[in-house]
Amino acid sequence: MLFKRAEISKPEDYFLELSKRRERSGYFCRLNGYSQGMRDFIRRYYEAASERGVIIEGKLNNPDSSNLAYYNEMMGSAFQMDVNFIDASLAKWLPRMTAQQRSVISQAIFQTLDELRKAGKNENMLKNAYIKFMCWFYYRFEKIIAFLGAEQLPKILYEGSIGSNELLFMNVLFLAGCDVLLLQYGGDARYLEIDPASERSRELKMPDLAPFPEGFSLKEVRKDIQDALVTERLYGKKPRFSGCVNAWITGQPLEELRKAPASRGSEPGFFYSCFLRINGVEDRSAYLNDLFKLHQDLAQEKRRIVVVNGKIPLPAPDDINQIRHGSYRNVSQLIRDLSGNLSFIPDGDLRDLANRAFTEILLEEAGSVSQAEPMILNRLTTRAVYMLCWLRIYSRQLFSSWKMPEIACFIFMGGAGSANEAAFLRLLARMPADVVILCPNLSRKCCLQDRLLYEINYEDSLEVNEFPTESGGFRAGTAAYHAERDLDKMMYEDTGVYRSQQYGKAATVVLQTMYEEIAVLWDQELKYRPNFTASGDSVSIPVIFAKVDGVKNGDTEAYWEGIAKMVTPDTMVVKNIPCIAPGATNPIRKFAPEFFRNGKLQKAKIKAHKAYRYGFLRENMQDYLLDKLELLLDQKIIKGTFENGAEYVIIATVLNLDRKIMRMIQRFDFTKKNPKLIYIVTGETVLSQEDAIVASFLNQVGFDVVFFVPTGYQCVEQHLSRSLIDEHQAGEYVFDLRVPDLKKLAGNRSFFRTVLDFFFK
């Protein structure tokens, strides 16, 4: 049975077994757009094609004279446009084929040649194509025959420009039972599905792709594979145990820290630790007492505790001399040599964990196993030696006689002030230890960044030099605290002057403006906009929710320049519509019915749920977001709310916002400049229901949201139950525009100059 043209929803579908595919068929696609995710996909496909397929780099060359001579000697010059003739010829030319394989291939060849015949090609042309197909099968693709008909489809990877006969032969392979992927590095940055028989293409909905980097080829993919093999060897023996960092935390982290390690989780082979940074203080009068009580509780549980204040003391010369190190040509050599120093850890399981963590951190710091720049290698060597010295010093206190599931505790008061300190803390957090970084003084920044880090932020700041490990004197700052609060009241209440993050609640007011006012108001602080008011602990913030149809005077150059100048550091631009595909994977969706019961949003249940993603935000911001979600539901802004289940889509979408958006929300101060969201809709696609939910919700939160639609088409209105958007007819409608690089357009010109150019040119 021949394969038919099948839909592909994502590149990973290529690796599904045949029986698990939606249409039990192969895929035939061309990739001419790039992203890191696509690079990883190409690498995986390359490995599959190497094992069970064929890779063509550059071009599939025509059969040479000796190939043709051998074919004529074996098969003669006969040719018939007949399936039975092709089947009999294959039996003689490729005798290792089974009858079923031969039948499928002969049908694939006949169908492809028949397409040529219908296109007006004469018999001589059909014969030439047929002979090429037969020679290519014999000399280049005989390897795939053994895999035809299996659950794991053979893979064909073709890199470079492709001619008509080569494309037709790829079609034969596809029809006969192969997956085919073509890599083309020129043209638009898009991912296309191809029907080669009719030469029609259709664009798939894929993430934003860029042009391939200059010089990219399968040689780079092979290098990636080789680097991965080197990296795998560097990691060494896989540890018997793995760390579950932070994922087990369900409540307040400092309370969870008190949990006995054995009660944190029961999955075999895992130890349960936390990696936590607390910025600021929740209650200045109780802060030191709370920390002292924490230390007492940990000590009472016989936990191994190390406390470091201010900075980690630099290793002494004697400590450095105990670490064997030298000069290195590349990162892999550096890691292999320096990891040998971990022999100071006597326990084998602990040493395996340390080696893996040490290797991971250094590879992330270097960025490549083949990095060979002397300056970078010297800096990396110094960092590695410091990490080893500190691990040697503190491991005696933290891990002496360690056994599962024990978890030590390393408390660092003050935050990492150097990259070396940050690297050591990251290393320690991948071992059986709770790593707690306390930064009560908000004026002192911790430079550590890590994907595993759980971060809590409080508004108040407190100068603390030492972690309290002894009783007494922990309320000395109370008088100063109240004095400062009194000063706050004098300076910031009813004066028009606001301190950072002074207000925790806000109500939004959508401004109705002139078209030209959008650019004028866009970069203003909220407190300077018309209709801004403050009362008690809440403010009323004026926001923009607008749609700009058409292009003023048809001047597309000025149009793009104007939009580019609106891209502030806190602006998110959406160019690929829809941004969230309908039905996209959402881990919250299955819990949405639990979160809305009896017509009420279950806020407490949401915050306590294991799937809740916003626990890292400050508490008042979490409450604010849930209040806005409730408002979005109550106002029935999205069509279908409380009618066809749209309320569950709203809840799932709002509780699964992109991390970049959450960071914008975390930085949002209601009296200063607000975050922005710009949609640029140049085609005929429309926003999904989920996109409309995100735009409406963020506008309720306090974002400025503007839709630039040069075509004037409806793009979001169909999802809204009533018109909330301030619509402007800016000029004539323009079609088929492509969004340029807005960062380049912005240049270094001032915002004031942009306003003049954009609106008054």
PyMOL commands that set and color helices and strands:
alter all, ss='L'
color gray80, all
select helices_A, chain A and resi 11-15+18-20+36-52+65-75+83-93+99-118+123-139+142-147+164-176+218-235+253-257+261-263+287-300+317-321+331-344+348-366+374-399+419-428+478-492+517-522+526-528+552-554+556-565+589-595+603-608+619-634+646-654+659-667+689-701+717-719+742-746+751-760
alter helices_A, ss='H'
color red, helices_A
select strands_A, chain A and resi 28-31+53-57+155-159+179-183+191-195+200-203+242-245+270-273+275-279+305-309+408-413+433-439+454-457+505-510+533-535+538-543+545-549+571-574+596-597+600-601+676-680+704-709+726-729
alter strands_A, ss='S'
color yellow, strands_A
deselect
rebuild
show_as cartoon
